[in-house]
Amino acid sequence: MNRQITDNQLEVLEGFVGYGKPSAEIIFIGIEERGGGYENLKMRFSMDKYKYLDCKRFHLDTLRVTHFHNENKKHSVKLQPVWSFMSYLMLRNKEHSEKEIMANNKQLLREYQNNRLGTTNEKGETLLTELFPIPCDSEKMWGVKNESYTRIISQYKSKKEYRESILPKRKKKFKNLINSTDFSASAIICYGKGNWKEFEKFFNDLGVQFQKIDTSKKCKMGILKDDIKVFLTPFFGNGQMNYKTLNEIIEKIK
């Protein structure tokens, strides 16, 4: 069985923008999606349209992951740490109080994660994207635990070569997005302090200069064209972020 990804298939994988809409109110940028492996990548490059995906529909219908989304209104979904912080920020941006969001076992938070975060439908307000579009098990690995991409994606000799090659393409894609008529974001949030150098270089090339801001957790902010605020924050999980800092960021977005 041939498990090598062709040039055309690789082009599809590298063309993925993210979960949600190009007209998102707020864009969240991470460094790289977790997961991957040949079968996972095959599901992705075999899709008719693999550019903007609906987060809920992709995870339920394609990946068959049912922990964080479901169709049963009577049962609450499990909160995924990164997504729950994103959902909290969006709810606060919609003027919901912290007390409302945390009430009834965080039901409002769970509903937002399940039905609105990263959706492409009329409820969509977000875009969840990554600096590097091909999922891996960790930043250090080029592939997943039991499957190296060195054989599967032979176009690149290493993860370093892949990242150096893909960055100019990602910058071009993002420039096209921000210059499109669809683009209407008021803020872009890059999360993961360990990757600030990569985020800063990416946005420096787009004319953004970052400065430290007064928040309880160390963060930075810069301005993209038309007064779009770009934030560098700690990672949304592993105890690195808190709700207090998100509340402070919301005040700066407003």
Short mmCIF file of the C-alpha atoms (twelve columns), coordinates in Angstrom:
data_MODEL
# 
_entry.id   MODEL 
# 
loop_
_atom_site.group_PDB 
_atom_site.id 
_atom_site.type_symbol 
_atom_site.label_atom_id 
_atom_site.label_alt_id 
_atom_site.label_comp_id 
_atom_site.label_asym_id 
_atom_site.label_seq_id 
_atom_site.Cartn_x 
_atom_site.Cartn_y 
_atom_site.Cartn_z 
_atom_site.pdbx_PDB_model_num 
ATOM 1   C CA . MET A 1   0.000   0.000  0.000  1 
ATOM 2   C CA . ASN A 2   1.381   3.388  -1.060 1 
ATOM 3   C CA . ARG A 3   1.435   5.708  1.943  1 
ATOM 4   C CA . GLN A 4   3.359   8.544  0.341  1 
ATOM 5   C CA . ILE A 5   1.631   11.862 -0.033 1 
ATOM 6   C CA . THR A 6   1.750   13.300 -3.552 1 
ATOM 7   C CA . ASP A 7   2.578   16.895 -4.436 1 
ATOM 8   C CA . ASN A 8   -1.107  17.606 -5.129 1 
ATOM 9   C CA . GLN A 9   -2.175  16.102 -1.814 1 
ATOM 10  C CA . LEU A 10  0.493   18.087 0.014  1 
ATOM 11  C CA . GLU A 11  -0.746  21.270 -1.654 1 
ATOM 12  C CA . VAL A 12  -4.229  20.543 -0.264 1 
ATOM 13  C CA . LEU A 13  -2.888  19.967 3.262  1 
ATOM 14  C CA . GLU A 14  -0.779  23.125 3.184  1 
ATOM 15  C CA . GLY A 15  -3.732  25.130 1.860  1 
ATOM 16  C CA . PHE A 16  -5.817  24.569 4.993  1 
ATOM 17  C CA . VAL A 17  -6.644  27.897 6.636  1 
ATOM 18  C CA . GLY A 18  -8.580  26.823 9.711  1 
ATOM 19  C CA . TYR A 19  -11.858 26.143 11.487 1 
ATOM 20  C CA . GLY A 20  -14.403 28.905 11.046 1 
ATOM 21  C CA . LYS A 21  -14.911 31.872 8.771  1 
ATOM 22  C CA . PRO A 22  -12.701 34.357 6.928  1 
ATOM 23  C CA . SER A 23  -15.141 37.020 8.218  1 
ATOM 24  C CA . ALA A 24  -14.451 36.108 11.858 1 
ATOM 25  C CA . GLU A 25  -14.704 38.775 14.556 1 
ATOM 26  C CA . ILE A 26  -11.712 37.298 16.384 1 
ATOM 27  C CA . ILE A 27  -8.944  35.060 15.002 1 
ATOM 28  C CA . PHE A 28  -7.025  32.637 17.219 1 
ATOM 29  C CA . ILE A 29  -3.607  31.484 15.992 1 
ATOM 30  C CA . GLY A 30  -1.721  28.559 17.493 1 
ATOM 31  C CA . ILE A 31  1.542   27.073 16.352 1 
ATOM 32  C CA . GLU A 32  0.365   23.643 15.134 1 
ATOM 33  C CA . GLU A 33  -2.631  21.325 15.518 1 
ATOM 34  C CA . ARG A 34  -2.103  18.145 17.525 1 
ATOM 35  C CA . GLY A 35  -2.733  14.720 15.983 1 
ATOM 36  C CA . GLY A 36  -1.986  13.545 12.496 1 
ATOM 37  C CA . GLY A 37  -0.593  10.381 10.965 1 
ATOM 38  C CA . TYR A 38  -1.233  9.098  7.456  1 
ATOM 39  C CA . GLU A 39  -4.861  8.025  7.961  1 
ATOM 40  C CA . ASN A 40  -5.700  11.365 9.583  1 
ATOM 41  C CA . LEU A 41  -4.016  13.290 6.784  1 
ATOM 42  C CA . LYS A 42  -5.747  11.116 4.174  1 
ATOM 43  C CA . MET A 43  -9.149  12.088 5.581  1 
ATOM 44  C CA . ARG A 44  -8.115  15.700 5.196  1 
ATOM 45  C CA . PHE A 45  -6.703  15.728 1.671  1 
ATOM 46  C CA . SER A 46  -9.555  13.500 0.447  1 
ATOM 47  C CA . MET A 47  -12.202 16.100 1.329  1 
ATOM 48  C CA . ASP A 48  -13.921 18.015 -1.464 1 
ATOM 49  C CA . LYS A 49  -13.228 21.309 0.263  1 
ATOM 50  C CA . TYR A 50  -10.335 21.558 2.695  1 
ATOM 51  C CA . LYS A 51  -9.693  25.221 3.339  1 
ATOM 52  C CA . TYR A 52  -12.218 26.459 5.888  1 
ATOM 53  C CA . LEU A 53  -13.827 23.725 7.974  1 
ATOM 54  C CA . ASP A 54  -16.592 23.668 10.543 1 
ATOM 55  C CA . CYS A 55  -14.908 22.555 13.786 1 
ATOM 56  C CA . LYS A 56  -17.925 20.659 15.134 1 
ATOM 57  C CA . ARG A 57  -18.859 18.926 11.884 1 
ATOM 58  C CA . PHE A 58  -15.257 17.923 11.090 1 
ATOM 59  C CA . HIS A 59  -14.624 16.410 14.507 1 
ATOM 60  C CA . LEU A 60  -17.969 14.621 14.692 1 
ATOM 61  C CA . ASP A 61  -18.469 13.556 11.070 1 
ATOM 62  C CA . THR A 62  -14.908 12.994 9.829  1 
ATOM 63  C CA . LEU A 63  -12.660 12.328 12.815 1 
ATOM 64  C CA . ARG A 64  -15.489 10.697 14.835 1 
ATOM 65  C CA . VAL A 65  -14.335 12.462 18.007 1 
ATOM 66  C CA . THR A 66  -17.333 12.856 20.304 1 
ATOM 67  C CA . HIS A 67  -15.795 14.109 23.575 1 
ATOM 68  C CA . PHE A 68  -16.018 17.827 22.833 1 
ATOM 69  C CA . HIS A 69  -19.064 18.054 20.565 1 
ATOM 70  C CA . ASN A 70  -22.390 16.260 20.420 1 
ATOM 71  C CA . GLU A 71  -25.905 16.528 19.008 1 
ATOM 72  C CA . ASN A 72  -27.711 15.700 22.272 1 
ATOM 73  C CA . LYS A 73  -28.891 18.878 23.994 1 
ATOM 74  C CA . LYS A 74  -29.550 16.937 27.199 1 
ATOM 75  C CA . HIS A 75  -25.890 16.010 27.669 1 
ATOM 76  C CA . SER A 76  -23.098 18.512 28.245 1 
ATOM 77  C CA . VAL A 77  -19.891 18.198 26.264 1 
ATOM 78  C CA . LYS A 78  -16.487 17.874 27.918 1 
ATOM 79  C CA . LEU A 79  -14.555 21.138 27.950 1 
ATOM 80  C CA . GLN A 80  -11.377 21.086 25.889 1 
ATOM 81  C CA . PRO A 81  -8.890  23.421 27.674 1 
ATOM 82  C CA . VAL A 82  -7.806  25.496 24.664 1 
ATOM 83  C CA . TRP A 83  -11.320 25.746 23.226 1 
ATOM 84  C CA . SER A 84  -12.869 26.594 26.593 1 
ATOM 85  C CA . PHE A 85  -10.596 29.644 27.010 1 
ATOM 86  C CA . MET A 86  -11.455 30.742 23.469 1 
ATOM 87  C CA . SER A 87  -15.163 30.270 24.197 1 
ATOM 88  C CA . TYR A 88  -14.856 32.230 27.440 1 
ATOM 89  C CA . LEU A 89  -13.194 35.146 25.652 1 
ATOM 90  C CA . MET A 90  -15.892 35.201 22.988 1 
ATOM 91  C CA . LEU A 91  -18.699 35.138 25.565 1 
ATOM 92  C CA . ARG A 92  -17.088 37.973 27.528 1 
ATOM 93  C CA . ASN A 93  -16.734 39.874 24.258 1 
ATOM 94  C CA . LYS A 94  -20.513 39.433 23.852 1 
ATOM 95  C CA . GLU A 95  -21.057 41.101 27.243 1 
ATOM 96  C CA . HIS A 96  -21.785 37.928 29.203 1 
ATOM 97  C CA . SER A 97  -20.581 38.241 32.790 1 
ATOM 98  C CA . GLU A 98  -18.126 35.807 34.315 1 
ATOM 99  C CA . LYS A 99  -20.856 34.753 36.730 1 
ATOM 100 C CA . GLU A 100 -23.198 33.881 33.845 1 
ATOM 101 C CA . ILE A 101 -20.507 31.927 32.039 1 
ATOM 102 C CA . MET A 102 -19.554 29.883 35.091 1 
ATOM 103 C CA . ALA A 103 -23.123 29.170 36.244 1 
ATOM 104 C CA . ASN A 104 -24.780 25.722 35.971 1 
ATOM 105 C CA . ASN A 105 -21.529 23.772 35.597 1 
ATOM 106 C CA . LYS A 106 -20.271 26.220 32.946 1 
ATOM 107 C CA . GLN A 107 -23.182 25.326 30.685 1 
ATOM 108 C CA . LEU A 108 -22.941 28.519 28.623 1 
ATOM 109 C CA . LEU A 109 -19.256 27.799 28.029 1 
ATOM 110 C CA . ARG A 110 -19.991 24.227 26.969 1 
ATOM 111 C CA . GLU A 111 -22.729 25.343 24.598 1 
ATOM 112 C CA . TYR A 112 -20.444 27.870 22.924 1 
ATOM 113 C CA . GLN A 113 -17.684 25.310 22.439 1 
ATOM 114 C CA . ASN A 114 -20.151 22.765 21.085 1 
ATOM 115 C CA . ASN A 115 -22.190 24.923 18.739 1 
ATOM 116 C CA . ARG A 116 -20.432 28.184 17.931 1 
ATOM 117 C CA . LEU A 117 -16.654 27.996 18.231 1 
ATOM 118 C CA . GLY A 118 -14.985 27.597 14.848 1 
ATOM 119 C CA . THR A 119 -18.266 27.107 13.024 1 
ATOM 120 C CA . THR A 120 -18.880 28.088 9.414  1 
ATOM 121 C CA . ASN A 121 -22.628 28.592 9.839  1 
ATOM 122 C CA . GLU A 122 -24.522 31.797 10.628 1 
ATOM 123 C CA . LYS A 123 -23.477 31.581 14.302 1 
ATOM 124 C CA . GLY A 124 -19.796 31.698 13.421 1 
ATOM 125 C CA . GLU A 125 -17.725 34.530 14.899 1 
ATOM 126 C CA . THR A 126 -14.274 32.967 15.036 1 
ATOM 127 C CA . LEU A 127 -11.434 31.528 12.994 1 
ATOM 128 C CA . LEU A 128 -9.148  28.957 14.614 1 
ATOM 129 C CA . THR A 129 -5.931  28.642 12.655 1 
ATOM 130 C CA . GLU A 130 -2.273  27.634 13.050 1 
ATOM 131 C CA . LEU A 131 1.036   29.007 11.871 1 
ATOM 132 C CA . PHE A 132 1.908   25.538 10.524 1 
ATOM 133 C CA . PRO A 133 -1.026  23.652 8.930  1 
ATOM 134 C CA . ILE A 134 0.014   19.968 9.078  1 
ATOM 135 C CA . PRO A 135 -0.884  18.333 12.427 1 
ATOM 136 C CA . CYS A 136 1.813   16.558 14.456 1 
ATOM 137 C CA . ASP A 137 1.894   14.881 17.857 1 
ATOM 138 C CA . SER A 138 4.226   17.537 19.256 1 
ATOM 139 C CA . GLU A 139 6.278   20.503 18.130 1 
ATOM 140 C CA . LYS A 140 9.466   18.443 18.359 1 
ATOM 141 C CA . MET A 141 8.137   15.591 16.218 1 
ATOM 142 C CA . TRP A 142 7.806   15.511 12.453 1 
ATOM 143 C CA . GLY A 143 4.838   13.166 12.486 1 
ATOM 144 C CA . VAL A 144 3.208   11.124 15.222 1 
ATOM 145 C CA . LYS A 145 4.535   8.720  17.820 1 
ATOM 146 C CA . ASN A 146 4.481   5.597  15.649 1 
ATOM 147 C CA . GLU A 147 4.717   7.181  12.209 1 
ATOM 148 C CA . SER A 148 7.368   9.570  10.931 1 
ATOM 149 C CA . TYR A 149 6.489   12.027 8.176  1 
ATOM 150 C CA . THR A 150 9.963   11.624 6.689  1 
ATOM 151 C CA . ARG A 151 8.633   8.716  4.616  1 
ATOM 152 C CA . ILE A 152 5.016   9.844  4.247  1 
ATOM 153 C CA . ILE A 153 5.874   13.402 3.188  1 
ATOM 154 C CA . SER A 154 9.099   12.813 1.296  1 
ATOM 155 C CA . GLN A 155 9.023   16.339 -0.138 1 
ATOM 156 C CA . TYR A 156 10.657  17.488 3.114  1 
ATOM 157 C CA . LYS A 157 13.727  15.976 4.750  1 
ATOM 158 C CA . SER A 158 12.853  17.315 8.198  1 
ATOM 159 C CA . LYS A 159 10.383  19.370 10.162 1 
ATOM 160 C CA . LYS A 160 12.816  22.281 10.044 1 
ATOM 161 C CA . GLU A 161 12.839  22.178 6.248  1 
ATOM 162 C CA . TYR A 162 9.018   21.958 6.181  1 
ATOM 163 C CA . ARG A 163 8.594   24.949 8.485  1 
ATOM 164 C CA . GLU A 164 11.100  27.086 6.595  1 
ATOM 165 C CA . SER A 165 9.367   26.244 3.320  1 
ATOM 166 C CA . ILE A 166 5.778   26.759 4.501  1 
ATOM 167 C CA . LEU A 167 6.165   30.107 6.299  1 
ATOM 168 C CA . PRO A 168 6.353   32.299 3.146  1 
ATOM 169 C CA . LYS A 169 3.249   30.515 1.827  1 
ATOM 170 C CA . ARG A 170 1.399   31.114 5.119  1 
ATOM 171 C CA . LYS A 171 2.338   34.804 5.109  1 
ATOM 172 C CA . LYS A 172 1.050   35.150 1.564  1 
ATOM 173 C CA . LYS A 173 -2.173  33.340 2.474  1 
ATOM 174 C CA . PHE A 174 -2.703  35.541 5.524  1 
ATOM 175 C CA . LYS A 175 -1.991  38.713 3.553  1 
ATOM 176 C CA . ASN A 176 -4.608  37.619 1.035  1 
ATOM 177 C CA . LEU A 177 -7.064  37.061 3.885  1 
ATOM 178 C CA . ILE A 178 -6.571  40.446 5.556  1 
ATOM 179 C CA . ASN A 179 -6.797  42.208 2.186  1 
ATOM 180 C CA . SER A 180 -9.989  40.378 1.194  1 
ATOM 181 C CA . THR A 181 -13.473 41.899 1.378  1 
ATOM 182 C CA . ASP A 182 -14.469 39.144 3.835  1 
ATOM 183 C CA . PHE A 183 -11.951 40.146 6.484  1 
ATOM 184 C CA . SER A 184 -13.510 41.985 9.427  1 
ATOM 185 C CA . ALA A 185 -11.570 40.876 12.525 1 
ATOM 186 C CA . SER A 186 -11.119 43.342 15.381 1 
ATOM 187 C CA . ALA A 187 -8.460  41.222 17.100 1 
ATOM 188 C CA . ILE A 188 -5.993  38.403 16.468 1 
ATOM 189 C CA . ILE A 189 -4.786  36.327 19.394 1 
ATOM 190 C CA . CYS A 190 -1.595  34.269 19.079 1 
ATOM 191 C CA . TYR A 191 -1.358  31.875 22.011 1 
ATOM 192 C CA . GLY A 192 1.699   29.989 23.248 1 
ATOM 193 C CA . LYS A 193 4.510   31.955 24.916 1 
ATOM 194 C CA . GLY A 194 7.103   29.412 23.802 1 
ATOM 195 C CA . ASN A 195 6.350   30.422 20.206 1 
ATOM 196 C CA . TRP A 196 6.355   34.189 20.566 1 
ATOM 197 C CA . LYS A 197 9.516   34.512 18.461 1 
ATOM 198 C CA . GLU A 198 7.796   32.754 15.551 1 
ATOM 199 C CA . PHE A 199 4.620   34.834 15.958 1 
ATOM 200 C CA . GLU A 200 6.570   38.087 16.277 1 
ATOM 201 C CA . LYS A 201 8.625   37.421 13.158 1 
ATOM 202 C CA . PHE A 202 5.482   36.433 11.234 1 
ATOM 203 C CA . PHE A 203 3.665   39.658 12.144 1 
ATOM 204 C CA . ASN A 204 6.766   41.890 12.030 1 
ATOM 205 C CA . ASP A 205 6.893   41.037 8.340  1 
ATOM 206 C CA . LEU A 206 3.298   42.305 8.134  1 
ATOM 207 C CA . GLY A 207 4.261   45.609 9.760  1 
ATOM 208 C CA . VAL A 208 3.275   44.829 13.353 1 
ATOM 209 C CA . GLN A 209 5.512   45.903 16.241 1 
ATOM 210 C CA . PHE A 210 4.768   44.429 19.669 1 
ATOM 211 C CA . GLN A 211 5.013   46.000 23.103 1 
ATOM 212 C CA . LYS A 212 4.367   44.654 26.594 1 
ATOM 213 C CA . ILE A 213 0.935   45.434 28.017 1 
ATOM 214 C CA . ASP A 214 -0.340  45.612 31.583 1 
ATOM 215 C CA . THR A 215 -1.980  42.243 32.225 1 
ATOM 216 C CA . SER A 216 -1.785  39.783 35.121 1 
ATOM 217 C CA . LYS A 217 -0.111  37.220 32.863 1 
ATOM 218 C CA . LYS A 218 2.675   38.483 30.610 1 
ATOM 219 C CA . CYS A 219 1.257   39.485 27.212 1 
ATOM 220 C CA . LYS A 220 2.191   41.729 24.303 1 
ATOM 221 C CA . MET A 221 0.139   43.692 21.796 1 
ATOM 222 C CA . GLY A 222 0.711   45.260 18.392 1 
ATOM 223 C CA . ILE A 223 -1.433  46.956 15.755 1 
ATOM 224 C CA . LEU A 224 -2.132  45.596 12.292 1 
ATOM 225 C CA . LYS A 225 -3.660  47.839 9.633  1 
ATOM 226 C CA . ASP A 226 -6.999  49.537 10.378 1 
ATOM 227 C CA . ASP A 227 -6.420  49.331 14.146 1 
ATOM 228 C CA . ILE A 228 -6.650  45.528 14.340 1 
ATOM 229 C CA . LYS A 229 -5.113  44.492 17.662 1 
ATOM 230 C CA . VAL A 230 -2.725  41.526 17.635 1 
ATOM 231 C CA . PHE A 231 -2.009  39.872 20.984 1 
ATOM 232 C CA . LEU A 232 0.717   37.484 22.107 1 
ATOM 233 C CA . THR A 233 -0.482  35.471 25.108 1 
ATOM 234 C CA . PRO A 234 0.492   32.406 27.117 1 
ATOM 235 C CA . PHE A 235 -0.768  29.030 25.912 1 
ATOM 236 C CA . PHE A 236 -4.481  28.405 26.452 1 
ATOM 237 C CA . GLY A 237 -4.023  25.427 28.749 1 
ATOM 238 C CA . ASN A 238 -1.603  23.598 31.043 1 
ATOM 239 C CA . GLY A 239 -2.157  26.248 33.725 1 
ATOM 240 C CA . GLN A 240 -0.510  28.955 31.624 1 
ATOM 241 C CA . MET A 241 -3.605  31.135 31.074 1 
ATOM 242 C CA . ASN A 242 -6.316  32.349 33.429 1 
ATOM 243 C CA . TYR A 243 -9.688  34.061 33.170 1 
ATOM 244 C CA . LYS A 244 -8.412  37.271 34.785 1 
ATOM 245 C CA . THR A 245 -5.968  37.813 31.930 1 
ATOM 246 C CA . LEU A 246 -8.665  37.111 29.350 1 
ATOM 247 C CA . ASN A 247 -10.890 39.702 31.032 1 
ATOM 248 C CA . GLU A 248 -8.042  42.218 30.757 1 
ATOM 249 C CA . ILE A 249 -7.530  41.400 27.084 1 
ATOM 250 C CA . ILE A 250 -11.242 41.861 26.398 1 
ATOM 251 C CA . GLU A 251 -11.047 45.360 27.876 1 
ATOM 252 C CA . LYS A 252 -8.193  46.189 25.489 1 
ATOM 253 C CA . ILE A 253 -10.095 44.777 22.498 1 
ATOM 254 C CA . LYS A 254 -13.035 47.034 23.320 1 
# 
